Amino acid sequence: MAVTEPAPAALPPTTTPLREGIAQDRTAHEGILRRQSLRESAARTYARSLPIVPVRARGLTIEGADGRRYLDCLSGAGTLALGHNHPVVLEAIKKVLDSGAPLHVLDLATPVKDAFTTELFHTLPRQLADDARIQFCGPAGTDAVEAALKLVRTATGRSGLLAFTGAYHGMTAGALDASGGAPDVRVTRLPYPHGYRCPFGVGGERGAELAARWTENLLDDPKGGVTTPAGMIVEPVQGEGGVIPAPDAWMRRMRKITEARSIPLIADEVQTGVGRTGAFWAVEHSGVVPDVMVLSKAIGGSLPLAVIVYRSSLDAWQPGAHAGTFRGNQLAMAAGAATLAHVRENRLAERAATLGARIMGRLQGLAAAHPGIGDVRGRGLMIGVELVDPDSTAPDAVVPPPAPALAAAVQRACLDRGLIVELGGRHNAVVRLLPPLTVTDEQVTAVLDRFADALAAAERTAHHHRYGTGPSH
């Protein structure tokens, strides 16, 4: 299968300028970082662990202001399905700019919006698309989550919500409630199946079955303290929670449980959508058709865009019940339509499944030689490597404890080698890989080689700090 993203077979060392004539202005680079630390809030996150100043980017690669080149496996936290500045995205944006079309239209109908909606509906599970409504929300995924929660509460007349341990749905108040960041009495927290750190200590199919039984029994127990909720919100793969794929059978069980009790099922596909997991939408792995889908990140083709798509029977809103000034971003809709079409036409979801299996296999081989790797998991090009401390296992522990310090050291060592990765998981001990769907075979090899080298270096440093000497040879 042809992939449109060109890349060199071998990248130059990260300390080499991208091309002759580019001055490495270390002073300017450090000045920008210094001013950022003085001016921006203490809430900034990525900038703390990734002290770089991007000035140019294409595909998988980013060039910093200091002339260094990086392989970007963060991809805007999964936003860049086609990588940085893909030609089809740039052309779509340029076409709108050259046409003289308005860039800001609130929720008015436009040809650009119509084309985006048509393309989006073309990719959705057929049973949903045939009877769907769409609501354009504010520009971020958390805005779409808020809209989904408001929608099901309006439609059902109920206020409670079912959510899962380890969830992440955004940073606004309702989304934080669902994520466990600011617990709300209206949110009932349910166990999410975790094959490695199973809350029931058994893992696998048995652990998923116990999690499903817990949910079913809690809802049916008249003394359980849970009234019929307005909805259940679930990530088909928990991203920030540590890259934990929900078992397909468990997802089908959640669909059965919610259908039997007339509870709308909300699938949060903000990070898993647009081919990331090896299917266009992650719910397709299990065959589940949710009542509501929350979509953002990659659907905007790198620009801010967020929508919810839902069954028409839930469309009980009055005009103006949910609005937002910046829900008519024409550039994002054009870039999004181009991205959706390119992923669909070039079967990039299938390619993500193939490449993801190859990466997982290489990482599992790496785990056999590195006891600091506790688990390798994921789906498609949404991959997590959980780092552990094998020397600190308690006698009754099922698995070794997480090693956030080692994970942070691996992230720093990766950056030193020109590889950008992110951390996640309950204890920030999971190294996350989210390369664009256009990543080439050669780039995959380069990413894995740099990660392996960074892991070995971080383990040597950790061994030295613990024992006061390097490992024996």
PAZAGU-356955 format. One record per residue (C-alpha): x, y, z. Coordinates in steps of 0.05 Angstrom, whole numbers, padded with zeros to 5 digits, always signed. Example, Ala and Ser with C-alpha at 12.3 -4.5 7.8 and 13.67 -1.06 7.14 Angstrom:
! PAZAGU-356955
+00246-00090+00156 +00273-00021+00143 
! end
This chain:
! PAZAGU-356955
+00000+00000+00000 +00027+00067-00019 +00038+00119+00036 +00041+00191+00014 +00088+00215+00069 +00159+00218+00042 +00217+00206+00090 +00291+00192+00085 +00312+00121+00097 +00362+00143+00149 +00358+00207+00190 +00420+00247+00207 +00443+00251+00279 +00400+00297+00320 +00458+00344+00333 +00467+00356+00258 +00431+00416+00227 +00372+00399+00182 +00408+00430+00123 +00469+00473+00110 +00460+00547+00122 +00413+00540+00182 +00446+00575+00241 +00440+00541+00307 +00418+00599+00351 +00424+00568+00419 +00417+00636+00453 +00350+00651+00419 +00326+00580+00434 +00342+00586+00508 +00314+00657+00511 +00246+00634+00485 +00244+00578+00536 +00264+00624+00592 +00211+00675+00575 +00159+00620+00571 +00175+00597+00641 +00169+00668+00667 +00105+00686+00631 +00063+00624+00626 +00023+00592+00682 +00045+00537+00728 -00007+00493+00694 +00034+00482+00631 +00051+00409+00621 +00084+00386+00557 +00133+00445+00558 +00162+00420+00623 +00183+00352+00598 +00196+00373+00526 +00240+00436+00529 +00243+00447+00454 +00223+00505+00409 +00192+00477+00344 +00201+00522+00284 +00188+00475+00225 +00154+00407+00218 +00134+00356+00166 +00105+00288+00176 +00139+00254+00234 +00195+00304+00240 +00202+00370+00278 +00260+00418+00274 +00275+00460+00335 +00300+00531+00338 +00369+00504+00357 +00373+00464+00292 +00361+00396+00323 +00314+00347+00290 +00264+00303+00327 +00218+00244+00311 +00150+00263+00340 +00113+00205+00371 +00067+00251+00410 +00031+00277+00348 -00005+00332+00385 -00031+00280+00435 -00060+00241+00377 -00087+00302+00339 -00042+00295+00278 -00068+00233+00242 -00028+00251+00180 +00031+00282+00217 +00054+00354+00212 +00034+00397+00152 +00010+00341+00107 +00002+00366+00035 -00073+00348+00031 -00086+00387+00095 -00046+00448+00072 -00081+00447+00005 -00150+00444+00037 -00134+00503+00082 -00104+00543+00024 -00165+00530-00019 -00212+00560+00033 -00165+00620+00044 -00160+00633-00031 -00236+00627-00041 -00253+00687+00001 -00301+00645+00043 -00316+00671+00114 -00273+00639+00167 -00322+00650+00225 -00396+00632+00214 -00423+00610+00283 -00469+00552+00266 -00491+00575+00197 -00492+00526+00139 -00434+00531+00090 -00409+00488+00032 -00346+00473+00074 -00387+00450+00133 -00433+00408+00089 -00373+00373+00057 -00342+00358+00126 -00407+00331+00154 -00419+00287+00092 -00348+00258+00096 -00354+00247+00171 -00421+00211+00165 -00391+00168+00109 -00340+00140+00159 -00387+00128+00218 -00416+00060+00237 -00474+00052+00188 -00527+00038+00241 -00510+00105+00273 -00499+00146+00211 -00566+00127+00181 -00604+00160+00239 -00554+00210+00267 -00552+00283+00286 -00490+00324+00295 -00476+00381+00343 -00415+00426+00330 -00387+00445+00398 -00332+00490+00424 -00263+00477+00395 -00238+00425+00446 -00255+00353+00461 -00275+00371+00532 -00328+00417+00503 -00357+00358+00464 -00357+00315+00527 -00396+00370+00563 -00445+00371+00505 -00454+00296+00508 -00468+00296+00582 -00518+00353+00575 -00551+00317+00516 -00565+00252+00553 -00587+00288+00616 -00636+00329+00575 -00662+00269+00536 -00671+00222+00595 -00690+00272+00649 -00639+00239+00694 -00575+00268+00724 -00529+00210+00744 -00471+00185+00702 -00432+00120+00698 -00357+00129+00685 -00296+00086+00695 -00233+00084+00737 -00173+00111+00699 -00216+00152+00652 -00196+00218+00621 -00250+00260+00586 -00223+00331+00591 -00209+00389+00637 -00276+00425+00645 -00319+00413+00706 -00365+00359+00680 -00309+00324+00642 -00266+00324+00705 -00324+00294+00744 -00327+00237+00693 -00251+00230+00695 -00246+00225+00770 -00206+00290+00775 -00261+00325+00815 -00308+00272+00842 -00382+00289+00837 -00437+00252+00874 -00475+00245+00809 -00419+00202+00779 -00414+00128+00796 -00344+00101+00785 -00341+00031+00755 -00280-00015+00746 -00248-00012+00678 -00217-00079+00657 -00141-00077+00661 -00105-00139+00637 -00040-00121+00673 -00062-00085+00736 -00129-00119+00744 -00169-00089+00802 -00191-00160+00820 -00122-00189+00815 -00138-00240+00761 -00132-00203+00694 -00152-00230+00626 -00222-00251+00608 -00237-00268+00681 -00220-00198+00704 -00263-00167+00649 -00321-00213+00668 -00316-00193+00741 -00315-00119+00721 -00378-00129+00680 -00413-00167+00736 -00396-00111+00784 -00429-00061+00738 -00491-00104+00727 -00501-00121+00800 -00491-00049+00823 -00545-00024+00775 -00594-00078+00794 -00583-00076+00869 -00641-00036+00899 -00596-00020+00958 -00535-00006+00916 -00545+00069+00920 -00545+00079+00845 -00608+00103+00810 -00615+00094+00735 -00565+00144+00706 -00570+00190+00646 -00514+00155+00610 -00450+00114+00611 -00386+00145+00582 -00328+00100+00562 -00263+00103+00523 -00254+00042+00478 -00180+00050+00494 -00161+00091+00555 -00105+00137+00531 -00084+00182+00589 -00102+00124+00635 -00044+00084+00609 -00062+00059+00539 -00111+00005+00562 -00154-00027+00508 -00223-00049+00530 -00234-00123+00513 -00283-00129+00456 -00328-00177+00495 -00330-00129+00553 -00350-00072+00507 -00406-00114+00479 -00427-00130+00550 -00430-00055+00567 -00473-00044+00506 -00520-00101+00527 -00524-00075+00599 -00540-00004+00577 -00590-00024+00524 -00628-00068+00572 -00635-00010+00621 -00647+00046+00570 -00582+00080+00589 -00550+00118+00531 -00479+00094+00517 -00428+00149+00501 -00364+00129+00466 -00307+00179+00477 -00268+00172+00411 -00230+00238+00419 -00162+00203+00417 -00180+00135+00389 -00216+00159+00326 -00196+00168+00253 -00156+00104+00245 -00112+00110+00307 -00128+00040+00335 -00128+00002+00269 -00202+00014+00255 -00232+00080+00233 -00268+00084+00300 -00246+00042+00359 -00317+00017+00373 -00314-00020+00307 -00267-00071+00337 -00323-00097+00382 -00380-00082+00334 -00413-00038+00386 -00456+00019+00361 -00460+00073+00415 -00517+00123+00423 -00468+00182+00425 -00398+00190+00397 -00352+00245+00422 -00303+00267+00369 -00246+00317+00367 -00170+00318+00357 -00156+00285+00289 -00224+00304+00259 -00199+00375+00252 -00137+00356+00212 -00092+00390+00264 -00139+00450+00276 -00189+00458+00334 -00255+00422+00320 -00302+00381+00365 -00370+00350+00352 -00417+00299+00380 -00456+00252+00336 -00517+00218+00366 -00582+00181+00352 -00639+00226+00331 -00683+00199+00387 -00638+00237+00437 -00646+00303+00401 -00691+00335+00454 -00654+00401+00459 -00688+00468+00450 -00656+00518+00402 -00596+00549+00437 -00593+00494+00490 -00520+00484+00473 -00479+00536+00436 -00409+00563+00429 -00379+00622+00391 -00323+00583+00359 -00362+00524+00331 -00359+00546+00259 -00284+00540+00244 -00283+00534+00168 -00208+00521+00163 -00214+00463+00213 -00273+00434+00176 -00236+00437+00110 -00173+00406+00140 -00216+00354+00176 -00253+00333+00114 -00188+00326+00076 -00158+00284+00133 -00219+00239+00139 -00220+00227+00064 -00145+00213+00060 -00147+00163+00117 -00207+00128+00087 -00184+00128+00014 -00113+00104+00031 -00137+00053+00082 -00091+00082+00134 -00130+00049+00191 -00111-00019+00163 -00039+00004+00157 -00040+00028+00229 -00062-00042+00250 -00005-00074+00212 +00049-00025+00236 +00022-00027+00307 +00028-00103+00309 +00100-00097+00283 +00118-00045+00336 +00085-00085+00392 +00124-00147+00371 +00190-00109+00373 +00174-00079+00440 +00153-00146+00469 +00220-00173+00446 +00253-00115+00481 +00215-00131+00544 +00244-00201+00546 +00313-00170+00555 +00293-00112+00600 +00259-00128+00667 +00242-00054+00673 +00187-00065+00621 +00127-00093+00657 +00076-00092+00601 +00070-00074+00528 -00001-00060+00505 -00043-00020+00457 -00082-00023+00392 -00058+00001+00324 -00014+00062+00331 -00036+00076+00402 +00017+00040+00443 +00039+00040+00515 +00100+00012+00551 +00091+00007+00626 +00157+00012+00664 +00164-00022+00731 +00213-00034+00787 +00225-00109+00787 +00270-00105+00848 +00216-00075+00893 +00161-00127+00885 +00124-00139+00950 +00117-00213+00968 +00042-00213+00955 +00043-00168+00894 +00014-00195+00829 +00058-00150+00786 +00118-00104+00802 +00103-00033+00824 +00104+00022+00772 +00168+00061+00763 +00151+00134+00746 +00223+00157+00757 +00248+00107+00706 +00194+00128+00657 +00214+00201+00665 +00287+00181+00654 +00269+00143+00591 +00230+00203+00565 +00290+00248+00577 +00337+00198+00544 +00290+00193+00485 +00291+00269+00476 +00367+00269+00480 +00365+00220+00421 +00316+00261+00381 +00252+00222+00398 +00190+00255+00428 +00146+00211+00472 +00094+00224+00525 +00080+00192+00592 +00013+00171+00620 -00020+00120+00666 -00042+00123+00738 +00028+00134+00763 +00057+00168+00701 +00098+00105+00688 +00073+00088+00618 +00113+00112+00558 +00062+00127+00503 +00075+00122+00428 +00026+00158+00382 +00062+00165+00314 +00022+00191+00255 -00014+00141+00211 +00033+00162+00154 +00096+00138+00190 +00140+00097+00144 +00173+00030+00156 +00241+00064+00159 +00216+00115+00210 +00187+00059+00253 +00255+00026+00255 +00288+00092+00274 +00236+00104+00330 +00246+00035+00359 +00322+00038+00355 +00322+00105+00392 +00273+00080+00444 +00314+00017+00457 +00377+00058+00465 +00343+00107+00511 +00314+00051+00554 +00382+00018+00562 +00414+00085+00581 +00360+00101+00632 +00366+00032+00663 +00441+00039+00669 +00433+00106+00704 +00380+00078+00751 +00425+00019+00768 +00483+00067+00783 +00440+00110+00828 +00414+00050+00866 +00479+00012+00875 +00531+00066+00866 +00563+00032+00807 +00547+00014+00736 +00518-00054+00718 +00567-00112+00710 +00587-00131+00640 
! end
